[in-house]
């Protein structure tokens, strides 16, 4: 794309830490039945880094 060279746009893939931070912020206001959905979602999107 035409956005090459711009640090923020050059790295669309979030690190595990960034994902954890986003999930933490998200879950802090929407806890409940989403726990199971997120667990399943994370398990299928990033199975190799599950620990």
Secondary structure, DSSP 8 states (H G I E B T S, - for coil): -TTTT-HHHH--S--HHHHHHHHHHHHTTS-STHHHHHHHHHHHH-GGG--
